[in-house]
């Protein structure tokens, strides 16, 4: 698996190198011949665009760039010492601590209700245990106008010293005292009927903590496609929650990708007017960097880091 991963990385690096070389060579070519093209255009733009020497030069440039990139790719793949240099380093102390601190808390998906979600979070009261927010979503074949039903503050009993969680599904006509078993890696809960809820199935979803608000929480869920919904709470009291929409970058770039949150800071940033008829676009948007990379010394595992150095850490 490590060899396959390294091969993929090498291919991506070589592709980027090829693009960079091509752009560099073409830019150089354009700079060298800009004066000639400008002068010739005044007399015969058509003649210049169909010039055999010009076309031949472009082909030479691209051919040269491709050859250089191919040699670089061969060196990367064939040289085991070079390939070994791209292996990720050991986990940082912060990443290891973040991973070790993960618990049963999180956003779960139920294969029996793919449009829904289950959020299980430790209770803030002295009694211990946890509470669950559950929604089965709206089925794709449901009649138009069907509204999503969400059940909140459902008690979940936690058996101390074990991986057992006890659920009461009577609120939706189900049985009481259903015991689910939390997996050893804390990434799923399996029930007696064999059904398994998977935690943080979309990689980024989950419950996060912001050290600036120790009693609060942030719950990130998938809304649709790349769109997300985040519950931001600074006090721990559900009445103080606000919900903000967002968007994430390509998940193919995981272990890191960008996350945008809209209407969150309360401050709008406006773009510069680029032309007389262009409109100025103003929006409240902040972009954070999500990371699952354990060896990254800047962005630790299970975090979203913002430009002001605020860090949300998944629990």
N, C-alpha and C positions, 0 to 999 in steps of 0.2 A: 504493500500500500504506500510506503514511504517513497519507493521508486516511482510509482505512478504519479504521486503528488509532485515530486520534484520535476518529472517530465512535463507535467502540465505547467508548472511555474516557469520552467525554462522556455517552453513554447510561447507563453504570454510575454516574457521578457524579450524574447527575440522578435516577436511581432511588434512590440513597442519600439524596439531598436530600429526595425525596418521602417516603421512609420516616421520615426524621428529623422533617420538618415535621408529618407525620400524628401521630407519636408525641407530639411536643411539643404540638400543638394538643389532642389527646385528653387528654393529661395535665393541661393547663391547664383544660380543660372539666371533667374529673373533680374537680380541686381546688376549682373554683368552686362546684360543685354537691354536694360531698361531704356538707356539713352537711344540705342539704335532703333528700338521698336517705336519710341515716341516720335523720332524724326521720320521714320519711314511711314508712320501712320498718316502724317500730314500729306504725303504724296499718294500713297496707295495702301490703304489698310488691308484690302483684300489680298494684295500681293504678299504683304508681310505675313499674313496668317497662313498662307499656303506655301511659304518658303520651304524647300526641301532641306536646306541646311539647318533651319530652325527645328524642324520635326526630327531630323537625325540627331541633333544635339540633345533634345529632350529624351529620346530613346536611350542615348548613351548615358545620360544622367541617371535615369531610372535603372538601367541595367547595372551600372556601377554600384548604386546604392543597394540593390538586391543582392549582388554578389558579396558585398561587405557584410550584410546582415546574415547571409547564409553561412559565411565563414564563422561569424560570431556564434550562431546557433550550434554549429558543429562542435565548436570548442566547448560550449557550455554542456552539451549533452555527453560528449565523449570523454571529457576530463572529470573523473570521479572526485578529484580534490576540489574542483570548482563547484561541482554539484553539492558536495558535503557542506560547503560554506553557506549554502542557502537553507540548511536545516534550522528550524526555530530553536531558540535557546531554551533553557529551563524556565519554568514559571517564576514570575517575580513573587516576592513575599506578599505583596498586596493582592495579587491575583489568587494566590493559594489561599489566603485568608478569606477572600470573597467567596471562593468556591466552597470552602469548608463550612462557611456560615449559612449556606443555602438550607432551607427547611422544607416542610410540607406546604408552606404558603406559596401561592402562585395562581396563575390563570390556567385552568384545565379545559381540555376539549373532550367531549363525549362522542364517540363514533356513532352512537344512536341518534344524536342530535347535532349534526355537523354545522348547522347554522347558529348554534347556541354557544354558551360558555358557562363555566363555573369558576367563581373566584372564592378561594378559601384563604382567610386571614385570621391571625391570632386575635382573640378578644382583648380589648384594652382594659377590661375590668379585672377585679381581684380574683374572680372565680376561675380564671384560666379558660381552657378550651379555645374554641374558634367559632367563627361565624362564616356563613356562606351566602353569596349572592348567586342566584341561578337563573338562567334564561335558556329556553330551548330554541330561541330564535323564531323566525317565521319560515316555514317550509317553502321551498321553491314553487310547489304546486298549490300553495294556499290561495284562497280567493283574494282578489285585489282589495286592498284596504284593511287586510288582517293586521292587527297590531301585535307587536312583540310583548309578551308577558314576562315581567321580571319579578322574582321573589327575593326579598332581602332579609337579612338578619336571621337566617336559618341556623339554629345551633348545631355545632359539630362537637361531639365529645372526643377528647384526646386521652388515650390511655397512656399514662406516664411510664416511660421506660420501655415502650413497645412501639411497633409500627402500625398500631390499630387506630382507626378513626371510625367513629360510630355516627351514622347519618339517620335522620328522621325525614322520610319522604312522604309523610302523611299529608303535607300541604298540597300535594298534587295527586292525591289518591293512592300513594304508594305505601309500602310497609314502614314500620318504625324499627329502630335498632339494627339497621343494616351496617355490618362491619366491613370496611374497606381496608386493604393492606397496602401501606406505603412501601414502595420498592426501596431497596437499600441505597440506591443512588438518588432517592427522593425525586425522581422524575415521572412517577406514575402512581396511580392508586387502582388496585384490582379488587373487584367485588365477587361475591360467591357465585354469581351467574356467569362469571368469566369476562364480564365487561370491564374494560380498562380505560380510565381517564388519563390522558397524557398531559403532562405539565409543560407550559410554554412551548407549545407545538410549532409556533411561528418563529421560534428562535429569539425574537426580541420581546415578546409579550411577557408580562409578569408584574410583580409588585416590587416597587423600588422605594428606597429611603433617601431623603435629602438631609444631610447632617445639619443643615441650617434650620430644619423643622423636625426635631427628634420625635415629636408626637404625631407627625403627619405621615402621609404616604402618597405614592403616585402609582396608579394602576393603568398599565398600557395594554390595550386590546386591539386586535385587527377589526377594522370596520368593513372594508371592502377593497379588494385588490391591494394597492400600496397605501391605501388610506387607513389611518389609525384614529382611535379615540382614547384620550387619557383623562382619568379622573385625578385631579390635583387637590389634595387636602393638606392643609398646614397645621391643623389642630388635633386631628383624630376624631372629631365630631362629624359624622356623615352630613349633618346639616350645612357644614361649611365647604362642602365639595363643589368644585366647578369642573366642567367638562370641556376640554379643548380638542379640536381636531388637528390632525397632522398628516404627514406623509413621510414614507421612508424611501431610501435609495435602494438600489438593486441588492437583493439578498444573495446574488451570485458573488458579491464582493465580500461577504462574510468571511473572515471573522470581524471585519469592521465595515460600517456603512453609515451614511449620514441620515439624520432624523430631523425633520422640520416640524415645528410646533407653531400653530397660528393663534393669534389673538390671546397671547399668554402674558407678554410683558407689560401690556398697556401702553406701549410706545410704538409709534409708527415710524418707519424709515422710508424715505422717498428716494426714488432713482433720479439721476440727473436727466435733464431734458436734452436729448441728443440731436433734435432737429426742431425747426420752427413749428411743424405740425404735429410733433410727437407729444403724447400725453405723459405726464408725470405719474408714475405708479407709486402709491404709498400703501404699505402694509405692515402689520404687526407680525413679525416672523422671527423666530430664533432657531438656529440650527445647531444640533448637538451631534457628537460622534459616538455611535454605539459600538461597543467592542466585546468580542468573545475571545480575544487573543490573550493567552496566558503569559506570554513572554514579553509583551509590549510594556515598556517602562513609562510610556506616556498615558496610554489608555488601558487601564486594567480590565481584567476579565469581569463580565457582567455589569458594565457601567455605561452611562451616557454622560459625556463630558461636554460642557457648554463653554462658549468663548470667555465668560467671566470667571471660569475655573470652578463653577458649581458642578458637583458630581452627584448623579443619582446612581445608587448601588442596588442591584437586585438582591432580594432576600429569598 
